[in-house]
Amino acid sequence: GDDGNYGSTAVQDVHVLQTMATRIYYGLFVAESKFRSEREKCTAMIKANDTEGIMAFITKPEVEKKNVQRVILKAKAFS
């Protein structure tokens, strides 16, 4: 049902968006660091437009899986 707590919902929505933006911002630094560590490999993938290769290079599946699990737990707790 509608409990009329629109202000609280809006505050939580803004908090979630800010958290996502921060994670994306930090990801930029991680990607740049990885690029600098293996510039030739990355440049070749960029020139080849190998988006899958680039994503595989800059992400760690185990970390991403943990992040998804954390989001699911938080969604369950706040829904």
GROMACS elastic network, one bead per residue, 0.5 to 0.9 nm:
[ bonds ]
;  ai    aj funct       b0    kb
    2     5     6  0.80129   500
    3     6     6  0.82514   500
    4     7     6  0.84192   500
    5     8     6  0.55279   500
    5     9     6  0.63924   500
    5    10     6  0.87685   500
    6     9     6  0.50568   500
    6    10     6  0.60621   500
    6    11     6  0.85974   500
    7    10     6  0.50975   500
    7    11     6  0.62013   500
    7    12     6  0.86969   500
    8    11     6  0.51245   500
    8    12     6  0.62840   500
    8    13     6  0.86194   500
    9    12     6  0.51800   500
    9    13     6  0.61204   500
    9    14     6  0.86583   500
   10    14     6  0.61767   500
   10    15     6  0.85682   500
   11    14     6  0.52191   500
   11    15     6  0.62270   500
   11    16     6  0.87516   500
   12    16     6  0.62085   500
   12    17     6  0.86455   500
   13    16     6  0.51587   500
   13    17     6  0.62453   500
   13    18     6  0.86325   500
   14    17     6  0.50719   500
   14    18     6  0.60896   500
   14    19     6  0.85650   500
   15    18     6  0.51189   500
   15    19     6  0.61793   500
   15    20     6  0.86567   500
   16    19     6  0.50950   500
   16    20     6  0.62118   500
   16    21     6  0.86194   500
   17    20     6  0.50866   500
   17    21     6  0.61206   500
   17    22     6  0.86100   500
   18    21     6  0.50361   500
   18    22     6  0.61597   500
   18    23     6  0.86646   500
   19    22     6  0.51228   500
   19    23     6  0.62847   500
   19    24     6  0.86932   500
   20    23     6  0.51328   500
   20    24     6  0.62354   500
   20    25     6  0.85879   500
   21    24     6  0.50944   500
   21    25     6  0.60843   500
   21    26     6  0.86647   500
   22    26     6  0.61794   500
   22    27     6  0.84679   500
   23    26     6  0.51733   500
   23    27     6  0.60798   500
   23    28     6  0.87583   500
   24    28     6  0.64509   500
   25    28     6  0.52586   500
   25    29     6  0.70960   500
   26    29     6  0.53297   500
   26    30     6  0.64825   500
   26    31     6  0.87710   500
   27    31     6  0.60420   500
   27    32     6  0.84837   500
   27    58     6  0.89319   500
   28    31     6  0.51875   500
   28    32     6  0.61738   500
   28    33     6  0.86112   500
   29    32     6  0.50663   500
   29    33     6  0.60798   500
   29    34     6  0.85846   500
   30    33     6  0.51193   500
   30    34     6  0.62130   500
   30    35     6  0.85546   500
   30    58     6  0.76419   500
   31    34     6  0.51516   500
   31    35     6  0.60767   500
   31    36     6  0.86452   500
   31    57     6  0.89176   500
   31    58     6  0.58104   500
   31    59     6  0.85658   500
   32    36     6  0.61672   500
   32    37     6  0.86140   500
   33    36     6  0.51642   500
   33    37     6  0.62449   500
   33    38     6  0.88750   500
   34    37     6  0.50576   500
   34    38     6  0.64332   500
   34    39     6  0.80799   500
   34    42     6  0.85651   500
   34    57     6  0.81454   500
   34    58     6  0.67534   500
   35    38     6  0.54275   500
   35    39     6  0.51815   500
   35    40     6  0.85202   500
   35    41     6  0.82874   500
   35    42     6  0.59381   500
   35    43     6  0.81919   500
   35    58     6  0.84139   500
   36    39     6  0.51331   500
   36    40     6  0.89233   500
   36    42     6  0.86178   500
   38    41     6  0.55968   500
   38    42     6  0.62541   500
   38    43     6  0.85878   500
   39    42     6  0.52057   500
   39    43     6  0.59081   500
   39    44     6  0.85486   500
   40    43     6  0.51269   500
   40    44     6  0.62005   500
   40    45     6  0.87320   500
   41    44     6  0.53017   500
   41    45     6  0.64532   500
   41    46     6  0.87940   500
   42    45     6  0.50993   500
   42    46     6  0.61286   500
   42    47     6  0.85877   500
   42    53     6  0.89736   500
   42    54     6  0.71539   500
   42    57     6  0.83755   500
   43    46     6  0.50371   500
   43    47     6  0.60962   500
   43    48     6  0.84982   500
   44    47     6  0.51901   500
   44    48     6  0.61208   500
   44    49     6  0.85377   500
   44    50     6  0.85700   500
   45    48     6  0.50349   500
   45    49     6  0.60220   500
   45    50     6  0.50773   500
   45    51     6  0.75559   500
   45    53     6  0.67264   500
   45    54     6  0.64620   500
   46    50     6  0.61960   500
   46    51     6  0.76186   500
   46    54     6  0.75365   500
   47    50     6  0.77389   500
   48    51     6  0.86254   500
   49    52     6  0.88126   500
   49    53     6  0.88987   500
   49    54     6  0.87278   500
   50    53     6  0.52782   500
   50    54     6  0.62247   500
   50    55     6  0.87035   500
   51    54     6  0.50408   500
   51    55     6  0.61117   500
   51    56     6  0.85193   500
   52    55     6  0.51536   500
   52    56     6  0.61083   500
   52    57     6  0.85132   500
   53    56     6  0.50685   500
   53    57     6  0.60612   500
   53    58     6  0.87347   500
   54    58     6  0.62265   500
   54    59     6  0.85201   500
   55    58     6  0.53101   500
   55    59     6  0.58817   500
   56    59     6  0.55586   500
   56    60     6  0.74467   500
   56    61     6  0.83438   500
   57    60     6  0.80042   500
   59    62     6  0.89027   500
   59    63     6  0.79727   500
   59    64     6  0.74793   500
   60    63     6  0.54211   500
   60    64     6  0.63046   500
   60    65     6  0.87020   500
   61    64     6  0.50326   500
   61    65     6  0.60162   500
   61    66     6  0.86274   500
   62    65     6  0.51381   500
   62    66     6  0.63525   500
   62    67     6  0.87541   500
   63    66     6  0.51699   500
   63    67     6  0.62799   500
   63    68     6  0.87464   500
   64    67     6  0.50482   500
   64    68     6  0.62370   500
   64    69     6  0.86528   500
   65    68     6  0.51641   500
   65    69     6  0.62545   500
   65    70     6  0.87076   500
   66    69     6  0.50605   500
   66    70     6  0.62190   500
   66    71     6  0.87136   500
   67    70     6  0.50601   500
   67    71     6  0.62706   500
   67    72     6  0.86860   500
   68    71     6  0.51037   500
   68    72     6  0.62381   500
   68    73     6  0.87082   500
   69    72     6  0.51029   500
   69    73     6  0.62532   500
   69    74     6  0.86685   500
   70    73     6  0.51450   500
   70    74     6  0.61895   500
   70    75     6  0.85518   500
   71    74     6  0.51126   500
   71    75     6  0.60243   500
   71    76     6  0.85704   500
   72    75     6  0.50597   500
   72    76     6  0.61998   500
   72    77     6  0.86122   500
   73    76     6  0.51628   500
   73    77     6  0.61834   500
   73    78     6  0.87255   500
   74    78     6  0.61165   500
   74    79     6  0.83784   500
   75    78     6  0.53054   500
   75    79     6  0.58038   500
   76    79     6  0.53800   500
